[in-house]
Amino acid sequence: MEPKAAFQFTARQRLILQQGDITQDRVDAIVNAANAHLQHGGGVAAAISRAAGWQLQQESDRWVNEHGPATHDRPAVTGPGRLPCRYVIHAVGPVWGAGDEDHKLAAAIRGSLEQAEALGLESIAFPAISTGIFGFPKARAAAIFFRTICAYFRARPDTPLAEVRITLFDQPTLHAFLTEFTAWQSGEGCPTP
């Protein structure tokens, strides 16, 4: 992975923006950009499913059978299959044009962080949820990611979660996130509470 930018919230809490393949990220959990029924057929979900192997879809189907569809604020959690992480957190991002997209994306990010904290995890990696086939504008999504992660760390200074990564595969998404990161850092940044 190639780190491109970082923000230190506290002595132990930080955000890293990096380029690479999230399926190779060595963190406690990676976030999958999922649909509500956890059918991993396209985009980053398909890449994660291929790398994880058949166990991921089998566990996902079992999760939906037991709990019903995942929601924006209630992601699913499965094992990693063949991935190098400990868990996969399946976050349901919004489809652009469906209404209330900003709130839904923030809920998906926050819900994933809450799941990681509930599992006692120290590190998590996100893809750019909803910015691919779901059509969410990349720069707008980036701003929501930064604000939501900042608010999470400010509200929970004692969380075991110490490192949040945003792992971006393609150059256009990386460029949009880096541009927004620079604007966020030089503008509002993450003020102390």
C-alpha positions as CSV (number, residue, x, y, z in Angstrom):
1,M,0.0,0.0,0.0
2,E,1.2,3.5,-0.7
3,P,0.2,6.1,1.9
4,K,-0.7,9.5,0.2
5,A,-1.9,11.5,3.1
6,A,-2.5,11.2,6.9
7,F,-4.2,13.1,9.7
8,Q,-3.3,12.5,13.4
9,F,-6.4,13.1,15.6
10,T,-4.7,12.2,18.9
11,A,-1.5,10.4,19.9
12,R,-3.0,7.1,18.9
13,Q,-5.9,7.9,16.5
14,R,-5.1,8.6,12.9
15,L,-6.6,8.6,9.4
16,I,-4.5,7.4,6.4
17,L,-5.4,7.9,2.8
18,Q,-3.7,5.4,0.6
19,Q,-3.6,3.9,-2.8
20,G,-3.8,0.1,-3.3
21,D,-5.8,-3.1,-3.3
22,I,-8.1,-3.2,-0.2
23,T,-8.1,-7.0,-0.5
24,Q,-4.4,-7.0,0.5
25,D,-4.8,-4.5,3.4
26,R,-3.4,-5.9,6.6
27,V,-5.9,-4.5,9.1
28,D,-8.3,-6.0,11.6
29,A,-11.3,-5.4,9.2
30,I,-12.0,-4.2,5.7
31,V,-15.2,-2.6,4.7
32,N,-17.1,-4.0,1.7
33,A,-19.3,-1.7,-0.3
34,A,-22.3,-4.0,-0.3
35,N,-25.9,-4.0,-1.2
36,A,-28.6,-4.8,1.3
37,H,-28.9,-8.5,0.4
38,L,-25.1,-9.0,0.4
39,Q,-25.0,-10.3,-3.1
40,H,-21.4,-9.5,-4.0
41,G,-21.7,-9.3,-7.8
42,G,-20.1,-6.0,-8.9
43,G,-17.5,-3.4,-8.2
44,V,-15.4,-3.6,-5.0
45,A,-17.8,-6.2,-3.6
46,A,-17.0,-8.6,-6.4
47,A,-13.2,-8.0,-6.0
48,I,-13.5,-8.7,-2.3
49,S,-15.6,-11.8,-2.8
50,R,-13.2,-13.2,-5.4
51,A,-10.2,-12.7,-3.1
52,A,-12.0,-14.1,-0.1
53,G,-13.4,-17.2,-1.8
54,W,-16.7,-18.9,-1.6
55,Q,-16.9,-18.7,2.2
56,L,-17.6,-15.0,2.1
57,Q,-20.8,-15.4,0.0
58,Q,-21.9,-18.4,2.1
59,E,-21.5,-16.4,5.4
60,S,-23.2,-13.4,3.8
61,D,-26.2,-15.4,2.8
62,R,-26.4,-16.9,6.3
63,W,-26.2,-13.4,7.9
64,V,-29.1,-12.2,5.7
65,N,-31.2,-15.3,6.6
66,E,-30.6,-14.7,10.3
67,H,-30.8,-10.9,10.5
68,G,-32.6,-9.7,7.3
69,P,-31.1,-7.2,4.9
70,A,-28.3,-5.0,6.0
71,T,-29.1,-1.3,6.2
72,H,-27.1,1.9,6.0
73,D,-26.7,2.2,9.7
74,R,-26.5,-1.5,10.5
75,P,-23.8,-3.2,8.5
76,A,-23.3,-7.0,8.4
77,V,-20.1,-8.7,9.7
78,T,-18.6,-11.9,8.3
79,G,-15.3,-13.7,8.6
80,P,-12.6,-12.9,6.0
81,G,-12.4,-16.2,4.0
82,R,-8.9,-16.1,2.5
83,L,-8.4,-12.3,3.1
84,P,-5.5,-11.2,5.4
85,C,-7.9,-9.3,7.8
86,R,-10.0,-10.7,10.7
87,Y,-13.4,-9.5,9.6
88,V,-15.3,-8.0,6.6
89,I,-17.8,-5.4,7.5
90,H,-20.4,-5.1,4.8
91,A,-21.6,-1.4,4.6
92,V,-24.6,-0.5,2.5
93,G,-24.0,2.8,0.8
94,P,-26.6,4.9,-0.9
95,V,-27.4,4.9,-4.6
96,W,-27.0,8.4,-6.0
97,G,-30.4,9.9,-6.8
98,A,-32.4,7.7,-4.2
99,G,-32.7,10.7,-1.8
100,D,-31.0,11.7,1.5
101,E,-27.7,10.3,0.1
102,D,-25.4,12.3,2.3
103,H,-27.1,11.1,5.5
104,K,-27.1,7.5,4.3
105,L,-23.4,7.5,3.4
106,A,-22.5,9.1,6.8
107,A,-24.6,6.4,8.5
108,A,-22.8,3.6,6.6
109,I,-19.4,5.0,7.6
110,R,-20.4,5.5,11.2
111,G,-22.1,2.1,11.4
112,S,-18.9,0.4,10.2
113,L,-16.8,2.3,12.8
114,E,-19.3,1.3,15.5
115,Q,-19.1,-2.4,14.4
116,A,-15.3,-2.3,14.5
117,E,-15.4,-0.8,18.0
118,A,-17.9,-3.3,19.2
119,L,-15.6,-6.1,18.0
120,G,-12.7,-4.5,19.9
121,L,-10.7,-3.8,16.7
122,E,-7.8,-1.4,16.3
123,S,-7.7,-0.9,12.6
124,I,-10.1,-0.7,9.7
125,A,-9.9,0.0,5.9
126,F,-12.7,1.6,3.8
127,P,-13.1,1.7,0.1
128,A,-14.8,4.8,-1.5
129,I,-18.3,3.5,-0.7
130,S,-21.0,4.3,-3.3
131,T,-18.6,6.2,-5.6
132,G,-18.5,3.4,-8.2
133,I,-21.5,1.8,-9.7
134,F,-23.8,3.6,-7.2
135,G,-22.8,6.9,-8.7
136,F,-22.1,9.0,-5.6
137,P,-19.9,12.0,-6.6
138,K,-16.3,11.3,-5.4
139,A,-15.4,14.7,-4.0
140,R,-18.7,14.9,-2.1
141,A,-18.2,11.4,-0.7
142,A,-14.7,12.3,0.4
143,A,-15.9,15.3,2.4
144,I,-18.5,13.1,4.1
145,F,-15.8,10.5,5.0
146,F,-13.5,13.0,6.5
147,R,-16.3,14.8,8.6
148,T,-17.8,11.5,9.8
149,I,-14.5,9.9,10.8
150,C,-13.5,13.1,12.6
151,A,-16.8,13.3,14.5
152,Y,-16.5,9.6,15.4
153,F,-13.0,10.0,17.0
154,R,-14.0,13.3,18.7
155,A,-17.1,11.6,20.3
156,R,-15.2,8.5,21.3
157,P,-11.7,9.4,22.6
158,D,-11.4,6.0,24.4
159,T,-12.4,3.8,21.4
160,P,-10.0,0.8,20.8
161,L,-10.1,1.8,17.1
162,A,-6.9,3.7,16.4
163,E,-6.3,3.6,12.7
164,V,-8.8,4.2,9.9
165,R,-7.6,3.8,6.4
166,I,-9.3,4.8,3.2
167,T,-7.8,2.5,0.5
168,L,-8.4,3.7,-3.0
169,F,-7.6,1.6,-6.1
170,D,-8.0,3.9,-9.1
171,Q,-6.3,7.2,-9.9
172,P,-9.5,9.4,-10.4
173,T,-10.9,8.4,-7.0
174,L,-7.5,9.0,-5.3
175,H,-7.2,12.4,-6.9
176,A,-10.7,13.4,-5.8
177,F,-10.1,12.3,-2.3
178,L,-6.7,13.9,-2.1
179,T,-8.0,17.2,-3.4
180,E,-10.9,17.1,-0.9
181,F,-8.5,16.0,1.9
182,T,-6.2,19.1,1.3
183,A,-9.3,21.4,1.3
184,W,-10.7,19.8,4.5
185,Q,-7.3,19.9,6.3
186,S,-6.6,23.5,5.4
187,G,-10.3,24.6,6.0
188,E,-12.3,23.0,8.8
189,G,-10.0,20.1,9.5
190,C,-10.9,18.3,12.6
191,P,-11.2,20.8,15.4
192,T,-10.7,19.7,19.0
193,P,-13.9,19.3,21.0
